[in-house]
Amino acid sequence: IEEQQASNSVLKDLRMEKLNMIEVSYTLQDQIKKGLENKTAADKLNSNINNLIVENSADFQRLEEQIKEKVAASGNATEADQKYKLLKEAQLLMEEQQELKDYSADLSRLRDSINQVMAGSSSVRDIDKLKQLSNQFDRLVAQGEQDAALNLLSSNRILVQGVMKDTTADLMGNLVDQAVGYDNQIVYL
């Protein structure tokens, strides 16, 4: 009875009092899986964003060359109408260039937001520690050492609670929340 009470106390502290040891193991594995999925999603997003920024940079340079050509051609033009047309085309290219620059800046802010969310994610930051803990826990449970498994959970209570309470499991939701926050900050500036 005392062992059961001790077991319930440890699991209650972790808000897992209704789970048996196998279910606790599955819960730890699920948290590891979520952390890995979030890290993979963030890495893919960062890679895609970086690729878009590089593409924008190449387009920016291409537009820069076209602008130079239009301005040089306007300098050689003899008729005022043709000069005006070439300079107007250069101006439109400059506006397109500015749009690319703004888009790249937005992408960069998004990348920073993703990195900021991931840096605050205990499910990602502590994934290696949680893997080790989960493996040790599973090994102890398989060996029939329930008390040792519970002691392991108890001694790593802060880590487990942090990962279980991690709100970055829904990465996209957090990014949207942060983007709205940034939008609100920009509006007030």
ABEGO torsion letter per residue (X at the ends): XAAAAAAAAAAAAAGAAABBAAAAAAAAAAAAAAAAAAAAAAAAAAAAAAAAAAAAAAAAAAAAAAAAAAAAAAAABABAAAAAAAAAAAAAAAAAAAAAAAAAAAAAAAAAAAAAAAAABAAAAAAAAAAAAAAAAAAAAAAGBAAAAAAAAAAAAAAAAAAAABAAABAAAAAAAAAAAAAAAAAAX
